[in-house]
């Protein structure tokens, strides 16, 4: 997969997140994670993977993974280096966000 495809998918997911979460964005609160899983089928673990993809894309992965141990860092790196897995992950995430027109109300 080219970085362009990954970039386009990331931008599409970000647009859907803006629609769903509004101007305040997704804060990662327990209640919001429950709502996200209930209405879009997205788990907290999948959101953490999304954050890794986003950090990698933004060039901040090294500083965003300082709290991980070496095995966890290796897992994140292996995931991010497998273009086909990341593409499927992003396509699935995008499809789930598009599966409902619900928006989160605070």
Secondary structure in CASP SS format (residue, H / E / C, confidence):
PFRMAT SS
TARGET T0000
AUTHOR 0000-0000-0000
METHOD secondary structure of the structure
MODEL  1
X C 1.00
X C 1.00
X H 1.00
X H 1.00
X H 1.00
X H 1.00
X H 1.00
X H 1.00
X H 1.00
X H 1.00
X H 1.00
X H 1.00
X H 1.00
X H 1.00
X H 1.00
X H 1.00
X H 1.00
X H 1.00
X H 1.00
X H 1.00
X H 1.00
X C 1.00
X C 1.00
X C 1.00
X C 1.00
X C 1.00
X C 1.00
X C 1.00
X C 1.00
X H 1.00
X H 1.00
X H 1.00
X H 1.00
X H 1.00
X H 1.00
X H 1.00
X H 1.00
X H 1.00
X H 1.00
X H 1.00
X C 1.00
X C 1.00
X C 1.00
X H 1.00
X H 1.00
X H 1.00
X H 1.00
X H 1.00
X H 1.00
X H 1.00
X H 1.00
X H 1.00
X H 1.00
X H 1.00
X H 1.00
X H 1.00
X H 1.00
X H 1.00
X C 1.00
X C 1.00
X H 1.00
X H 1.00
X H 1.00
X H 1.00
X C 1.00
X C 1.00
X C 1.00
X C 1.00
X C 1.00
X H 1.00
X H 1.00
X H 1.00
X H 1.00
X H 1.00
X H 1.00
X H 1.00
X H 1.00
X H 1.00
X H 1.00
X H 1.00
X H 1.00
X C 1.00
X H 1.00
X H 1.00
X H 1.00
X H 1.00
X H 1.00
X H 1.00
X H 1.00
X H 1.00
X H 1.00
X H 1.00
X H 1.00
X H 1.00
X H 1.00
X H 1.00
X H 1.00
X H 1.00
X C 1.00
X C 1.00
X C 1.00
X C 1.00
X C 1.00
X C 1.00
X C 1.00
X C 1.00
END
